[in-house]
Amino acid sequence: MEPGVTDWFARRSSQAADWPSDLLREAKGSTTVSVVLPALDEAATVGGIVDAVCRDLVDVPHPLVDEVVVLDSGSTDATAAVARAAGARVVHRDEVLPHVPSVTGKGEALWRSLAATSGDIVVFIDADLIAFRSHFVAGLIGPLLTDPSVQFVKAMYDRPLTDGAVVHPAGGGRVTELVARPLLNLHWPQLAGFVQPLAGEYAAHRHLLERLPFATGYGVEIALLIDALGEVGLEAMAQVDLGERRHRHHTDLRLGRMAAEIWQTALARLHQDGDLQTVQPTLTQFVRDASRYRPVTYDVTALERPPLLSVLGDDRLPGR
């Protein structure tokens, strides 16, 4: 990483345990917080997430969260009923901004959720998380409530890969490692310090989110990260280590479609900036060192040799 990014990583990376509830309640004051879960056929997991947030952060003497909204993208299962029974306000995608025809996609649901909520801080949580705990939300809002200069906070965590009955401690972030991280390192090196750039768990001040465009599909996370950098700068961004994240894994075919959308979204921003040819030939990856992440940076300069004929000449090749 560049020296400035290394310094940012050290100062703007924290752990969920750094943000105890007592500290956050004191800092919250009159600030309101909305938690949003975009959902499409997530009846198996959405109830547990909503229940944990309501139990620990809403239905308490001094709540940290003021509303929990499930933005339903047209589920055909019991997602809406389960979420409502657990304590969420459920809003169908097509009920929000009805004068704007809706399209499918996660980013579409997130964009419309801004019009369906009122919190000064908006926290996005994926609805397919397994063994969810409320510190995901508390950790994400910590920097936003305690530091006026922070406007955008991204989650970082370990992503185990479940293979039948076997759970591997890492390997669940294939699109991140193979697509998003190389793209950001090469073209937006300021963002190289984000451990999980595609994390579906992040929080931001409403006044920032309402100024940003939203990619309607799977490119929404990389788009918001890049656009937030351009809007407020790296110093206004932070990340919090939430420990471990487990969720339903997608097939390789679906991951391929995700990767294509993410790549297209990034390329669109490169064209807008006129920096399509600008490449920073380093790649920063992250490994666990005790309880914290440690960045490791590699030179990934791609060298090429000229055609052999231009070096030896036609008559110097064997068989000629």
C-alpha positions in Angstrom: 0.0 0.0 0.0 1.0 3.6 -0.5 2.3 5.3 2.7 -0.8 7.4 3.0 -3.0 4.4 2.7 -0.9 2.4 5.3 -1.4 5.3 7.7 -5.1 5.4 7.0 -5.4 1.7 7.6 -3.8 2.0 11.0 -5.9 4.9 12.1 -9.3 4.2 10.5 -9.5 0.4 11.1 -11.1 -0.7 14.4 -12.8 -3.7 15.9 -16.4 -4.1 17.1 -15.2 -4.4 20.7 -13.9 -0.9 20.4 -17.5 0.4 20.4 -19.3 -0.7 23.6 -22.9 0.1 23.9 -22.5 2.5 26.7 -20.1 4.7 24.7 -22.4 4.6 21.7 -25.5 5.5 23.7 -23.7 8.5 25.2 -22.6 9.6 21.7 -25.9 9.1 19.9 -27.7 12.0 21.4 -30.5 13.0 19.0 -29.0 11.2 16.0 -31.4 8.7 14.5 -30.3 5.3 13.0 -32.1 3.2 10.4 -31.2 -0.4 9.7 -32.1 -1.7 6.2 -32.2 -5.3 5.1 -32.6 -5.7 1.3 -34.3 -9.1 0.9 -35.4 -11.5 -1.9 -36.6 -14.9 -0.7 -34.7 -14.9 2.6 -37.3 -16.3 4.9 -34.8 -18.8 6.4 -32.5 -16.1 7.8 -34.2 -12.6 7.8 -36.2 -13.3 11.0 -33.1 -14.1 13.1 -31.3 -10.9 12.0 -34.3 -8.7 12.6 -35.0 -10.3 16.0 -31.4 -9.8 17.1 -31.4 -6.1 16.1 -34.7 -5.4 17.7 -33.9 -7.4 20.9 -30.5 -5.8 21.5 -30.7 -2.4 19.9 -34.3 -1.3 19.6 -36.4 -2.7 22.4 -34.1 -1.5 25.2 -34.3 1.5 27.6 -31.9 3.6 25.5 -32.1 2.3 21.9 -29.2 2.6 19.5 -31.5 1.9 16.5 -34.7 3.8 15.7 -36.1 1.7 12.9 -35.6 -1.6 11.2 -36.8 -1.8 7.6 -36.9 -4.9 5.3 -37.0 -3.7 1.7 -38.7 -6.7 0.0 -37.7 -7.0 -3.7 -40.7 -9.2 -4.6 -40.1 -12.4 -2.5 -42.3 -15.4 -3.3 -41.6 -17.1 0.0 -42.5 -16.0 3.5 -39.8 -13.3 3.8 -42.3 -10.5 4.5 -44.3 -12.3 7.0 -41.2 -13.6 8.9 -39.6 -10.2 9.0 -42.8 -8.5 10.1 -43.3 -11.0 12.9 -39.7 -10.5 14.1 -40.3 -6.7 14.5 -39.3 -5.1 11.2 -41.3 -2.7 9.1 -41.6 -4.4 5.7 -41.8 -2.3 2.6 -42.2 -3.7 -0.9 -39.9 -2.3 -3.5 -42.7 -1.2 -5.8 -44.4 0.8 -3.0 -41.4 3.2 -2.7 -41.2 6.0 -5.3 -44.1 4.5 -7.3 -43.8 7.1 -10.0 -40.3 5.6 -10.9 -40.7 2.2 -12.6 -38.7 -0.3 -10.6 -36.1 -2.7 -11.9 -34.6 -5.9 -10.4 -31.4 -5.8 -8.4 -29.9 -5.4 -4.9 -28.8 -1.8 -5.6 -32.3 -0.9 -6.7 -33.6 -2.0 -3.3 -30.9 -0.1 -1.4 -31.6 3.1 -3.4 -35.3 2.9 -2.8 -34.8 2.2 0.9 -33.4 5.7 1.3 -36.8 7.1 0.4 -38.5 4.6 2.8 -36.4 5.4 5.9 -35.7 8.6 7.9 -32.5 7.9 10.0 -29.6 10.3 10.0 -27.4 7.2 9.7 -28.4 4.3 7.5 -27.0 0.8 8.1 -27.2 -1.8 5.4 -27.2 -5.5 6.4 -27.5 -8.4 4.0 -30.5 -10.6 4.8 -28.9 -14.0 4.2 -26.5 -13.9 7.2 -26.2 -17.0 9.4 -25.6 -16.8 13.1 -26.0 -13.0 13.0 -25.1 -10.9 16.1 -26.1 -7.3 16.8 -22.5 -6.1 17.2 -22.5 -6.0 13.4 -24.7 -2.9 13.6 -23.2 -1.4 16.8 -19.7 -1.7 15.3 -20.6 0.0 12.1 -22.2 3.0 13.7 -19.4 3.4 16.2 -17.1 5.6 14.1 -20.0 7.6 12.7 -21.4 8.5 16.1 -18.1 9.3 17.8 -16.1 11.0 15.1 -17.8 13.9 13.1 -15.2 13.6 10.3 -16.3 10.0 9.5 -19.1 9.7 6.9 -18.8 6.1 5.5 -18.0 2.9 7.4 -17.4 -0.5 5.8 -17.4 -3.9 7.5 -14.5 -6.3 7.4 -14.5 -9.9 8.6 -13.4 -13.4 7.9 -15.5 -15.3 5.3 -15.5 -19.1 5.9 -16.2 -21.3 2.9 -18.7 -24.1 3.6 -18.2 -27.3 1.5 -20.8 -29.8 2.6 -20.1 -30.7 6.2 -16.6 -29.1 6.0 -16.1 -25.4 6.9 -12.9 -23.9 5.7 -11.8 -20.8 7.7 -11.3 -18.7 4.5 -12.2 -18.8 0.9 -15.7 -17.4 0.9 -14.9 -14.1 -0.9 -14.0 -15.3 -4.4 -15.3 -12.4 -6.3 -13.6 -10.0 -3.9 -10.2 -11.6 -4.3 -10.3 -12.3 -8.0 -12.1 -9.2 -9.3 -12.8 -6.3 -6.9 -9.5 -6.2 -5.0 -7.3 -6.2 -8.2 -9.5 -3.6 -9.8 -9.3 -1.2 -6.8 -5.6 -1.8 -6.3 -4.8 -1.1 -9.9 -7.1 1.9 -10.6 -8.1 3.3 -7.2 -5.0 2.6 -5.0 -6.4 4.8 -2.2 -9.0 2.1 -1.6 -6.4 -0.7 -1.3 -6.7 -0.7 2.5 -10.3 -1.9 2.5 -10.3 -5.5 3.6 -13.8 -6.3 2.3 -14.6 -3.8 -0.4 -17.7 -5.8 -1.5 -19.1 -6.2 2.1 -22.9 -5.9 2.1 -22.7 -4.5 5.6 -21.8 -0.8 5.8 -23.2 2.4 7.2 -23.1 6.1 6.2 -24.6 9.4 6.9 -27.8 10.0 5.0 -26.6 13.3 3.6 -23.8 11.4 1.8 -25.8 8.5 0.5 -28.5 10.8 -1.0 -25.7 12.5 -3.0 -24.4 9.3 -4.5 -25.6 7.3 -7.6 -26.6 3.7 -6.9 -25.8 0.9 -9.4 -29.0 -1.2 -9.4 -27.4 -4.6 -9.4 -24.4 -6.3 -7.7 -22.1 -3.4 -8.7 -23.7 -1.3 -6.0 -21.0 -1.9 -3.3 -18.0 -1.1 -5.4 -19.8 1.9 -6.9 -20.6 3.4 -3.5 -17.0 2.8 -2.3 -15.5 4.5 -5.4 -18.0 7.3 -5.4 -17.8 8.0 -1.7 -14.0 8.4 -2.1 -14.6 11.0 -4.8 -17.3 12.8 -2.8 -15.7 13.0 0.7 -12.2 11.6 0.4 -10.4 8.7 2.2 -10.1 10.5 5.5 -13.9 10.5 5.9 -14.0 6.7 5.4 -13.4 3.9 7.9 -13.7 0.1 8.5 -14.6 -2.1 11.4 -13.6 -5.7 12.0 -16.8 -7.6 12.9 -15.1 -11.0 13.3 -16.7 -13.6 11.1 -19.5 -13.5 8.5 -21.4 -16.6 7.3 -23.9 -16.6 4.6 -25.4 -18.7 1.9 -22.9 -19.4 -0.9 -23.7 -18.8 -4.6 -22.9 -21.1 -7.5 -19.9 -20.3 -9.7 -22.3 -19.4 -12.5 -24.0 -16.7 -10.3 -20.6 -15.5 -9.1 -19.6 -15.1 -12.7 -22.6 -12.8 -13.3 -21.8 -10.8 -10.2 -18.2 -10.4 -11.4 -19.4 -9.2 -14.8 -21.6 -6.5 -13.2 -18.9 -5.4 -10.8 -16.4 -5.1 -13.7 -18.8 -3.1 -15.8 -19.6 -0.8 -13.0 -15.9 -0.1 -12.3 -15.2 0.4 -16.0 -18.0 3.0 -16.3 -16.3 5.0 -13.6 -12.9 4.7 -15.2 -14.3 6.1 -18.5 -16.0 8.9 -16.6 -12.7 9.9 -14.9 -10.7 9.5 -18.1 -8.2 7.3 -16.2 -8.7 4.0 -18.1 -5.0 3.7 -18.8 -3.9 4.6 -15.3 -2.6 1.5 -13.4 -0.9 1.2 -10.1 1.0 -2.1 -10.4 0.7 -3.3 -6.8 -1.8 -5.6 -5.0 -2.4 -5.5 -1.3 -4.0 -8.6 0.3 -4.8 -9.3 3.9 -4.0 -12.1 6.4 -5.0 -12.6 10.0 -2.2 -11.8 12.4 -3.4 -12.9 15.9 -6.8 -11.0 16.2 -6.1 -8.3 13.6 -5.7 -8.1 9.8 -2.2 -7.5 8.4 -1.8 -6.0 4.9 0.8 -7.6 2.5 1.6 -5.8 -0.7 3.0 -7.4 -3.8 4.4 -6.0 -7.1 2.1 -7.3 -9.9 3.7 -5.5 -12.8 2.8 -7.3 -16.0 5.8 -7.4 -18.3 5.6 -8.5 -21.9 8.2 -9.6 -24.4 8.1 -8.4 -28.0 7.5 -10.9 -30.9 10.6 -13.1 -31.1 11.0 -12.2 -34.8 11.7 -8.6 -33.8 14.6 -9.8 -31.6 16.2 -12.6 -33.6 15.1 -11.8 -37.1 13.4 -14.2 -39.5 16.5 -16.1 -40.5 17.7 -16.8 -36.9 14.7 -19.0 -36.0 15.2 -22.8 -35.9 14.0 -24.5 -39.0 14.4 -21.5 -41.2 
